Structure formats: structure tokens, C-alpha cells
Amino acid sequence: MSLSILEKLRGNKFIRNIGWLSGSELIIRIFRLVTTVVLARWLSEYDYGLAAVVLTVNEFVRVFARNGIGHKLIQAPEEEIEELCEAAYWLNWVIFAALFAIQCLLAFVISWIYKDSQLIAPICAMALVYLMVPISSVQSELIVRENRLEILAIANTLQIGADNVLTLIFALLHMGMWAIVLPKILVAPIWVAINYINHPWQPAKRFTTKNWGNIFRFGRNILGVELLKTLRANLDYLIVGKFLGIKELGYYYWAFNAGLGISLSVISSINSAIFPHLCAARSELSKFKARYFSSIKTITLMIVPLVMLQSGLAHFYVPVVFGHKWIPAIPILVLICLSAIPRPFADAASGLLVAVDKPEVDLRWNIIFTALFTGGLLIGVQYQALGVAVSVLLTHLIFLPLFTVWATRYVFARLYKEEMQK
């Protein structure tokens, strides 16, 4: 019986992809754990706060790169893929060049808002990455379309592993916030090179705008969802930094990353695997449904034990591993960590909606949830950083399960109705 189960696991592409990506994340977490310990001891709370502002600005601009182009290439019929790849290649260059210019301009605005000129140079420097990504972005999406996620795992491991090693070295060299920012620029060519080498597709070297409209129409709802997700992922940083100060943001930013970093790595692995896994079976209802609910079961077995273990042991490992100065942030860490439990289930439900060509429904839900989340944060900040963490936990525990159940019922009720009408 055990041999039979093992054979089934080997034959399950979704499990294998999660295995590759989770193995990659495990290696990354080992590097990151050592780096986080060093940063916690060598960087001040103020350095953490400055780095949080720089990375938050970069994340808000970078979200426009997650504009549905990749989803379109993954989902498109085989007969359309070559023309769409050509269109996507040139469209990517236009978008990323614009993002480079926008982020450089924003650097001066953010510096004025926070009244700190130290923010200008790192924000502009981070924008250089945008000028590298289009070289192999189409190849990367085609690799995902072909379900060769082991390539993605290798690229992530090498890139983020190198990022953490450089961060460790720069922190020991007393480079302050640059220890966090500079490595992310230096390691970007690793991702570009691995994707470029591992797929033979090449552009025709002839600029074209054909199919841009087709891509925009498909991607606008996905971009809207990504904008709202990014707003939610960073809104608490912005609110804490603005209302409570840079030092308090440093405590909160450390607690968020130490508490949710591992879980978000696993969730990211699941999200990367589940969308192509579902798209490959969308033409066959029974197989499509089986894949979705099997994925939900896998998420449960992976996420719940991990989160409970990490949150339960926080009071023991934080002072030993990170140092006693972070003990005041432990309650924030625990609350943020627990908020991870419902996140991957809602992400799976969002992927389900996109897989059946209903990204506009996902967009409407994200608008509603972002409004609820913002309201919770504005209430929570009245009670300092701990109040913000409580609001993050409550909004996720209450509303994400409701959405997951509703979206699942909506999609399969609709698909069964269409099946009966055939």
C-alpha cells in the first residue's frame, strides 16, 4: 500500500512541482534565517525602518509588472501562443522602461513625505532591476506553461540564496540599509540568465503592437487584483510608519517578516504550482474538480501544522535566535503568523476563478476585502503596532474563509450548469 501511495505521489505533477518549489524555499529559508539573525543583531531599528520604506515603494511599483501578461501566455491556446509571445516581449519592454522612470520620480516624492533624503538613492537603484527583466520574461512564462517548475525552483534558490549571502556580508561590513537593498540589484541577472538559457524561444527582433489589446483586455482584471493585493501587503507598513514612526515600523517590519516569512514562502510555492495545474485540466470538469479539492487538502496538510508550530514556539526561539531586543515584538509576530492560515485557501479560490475566465469576479472580491482590511488597520493603529497586528489577524480569519467557500460554490455550480446545458 505504501508503495502504491509513493507511486501516486511521483505521478502527481502538482505534488512534484510543490516539492521542487518547497525544497527551493527550504534552502532559501536556511540562508534567510542566518541572514535575519545577523541583521537583527547588526542593524538598528531605524535601518530596518528605512529598508522597509524602500522595499515597500519598490513593491508598489513592481506590481504593475504582474499585469496578466504571464497569465495570458500560460492560459492561451497553442495556435495563438507564438503571436502572443511576440506581442508580450515588446509590451514588456515598454512597461518596464516606464516603471524604471516612475520609480525614480517617486524616490523624490517619498523622500519629501518621510523627510529623509537617504531614501532617494536606494529607491532609484532598485529601479535598475526593471531594465533586466524583459530579456527573459517571456521564456519564464513559457517554462511555467510547460509545467517545468523545477527551473523556477532552481532560479529562485540561486537568486535568493545569493541575495541572502550578500546581505549577510554587507551587514557585517556595517552597510546599514544598503545591506538589504544592494544585493537585490546585484542578483537580478541570475534569474534572467537561468530563464534565458532554459527555453529556446527568441523574439523576431521586429517591434509590433499586434495583440496588445487582447493582452490588455485579459490582464486588466488580474492587474487590478495584484494592485489590491500589493496595497494590502504593504498598507500596514505605510500606516505604522506614518502614524507611529520609523522606529516602530522597524519593530513591526521585523515581526512581520520573521513571523510570516516562512509561511509566505510555502504559500508562494503553492500559488506558483496551482494555477498551471488547474489550467491543464479545465476542459474536463471531473478532473478539474478533483485537482482543485486535492490541492485544498495538500494546502491544509502543509500550512496548518507549520503555522501552529512556529507561532507556538515564538516565545522560546526569538530571544535565543534573534536577541533579547526583539522580545517586545513577539506578540506581533505570533498574531501575524496566525494570519497565514486562511491565506493560501483564498489564493487557491482566486486561481480557480481566473482558470475559468472569471478574473473580474476575483477583482470585485479584492476591492471589497481591501476596503475591509483598510478599515481594520485604521482602527488598529489607534492601539499601536499590536493593534495593527490584531486587525490583520481578524480580517483574514473572518473574511478569507467566507470568500473561499463562496468562490468554490460559485465556480462549480456554474460549471455544472454549463455541463447540463450541453
Summary of the structure (lengths in Angstrom):
residues: 422
radius of gyration: 21.5
end to end distance: 39.9
largest distance: 67.7
contacts: 1423
relative contact order: 0.12
helix: 88%
strand: 0%
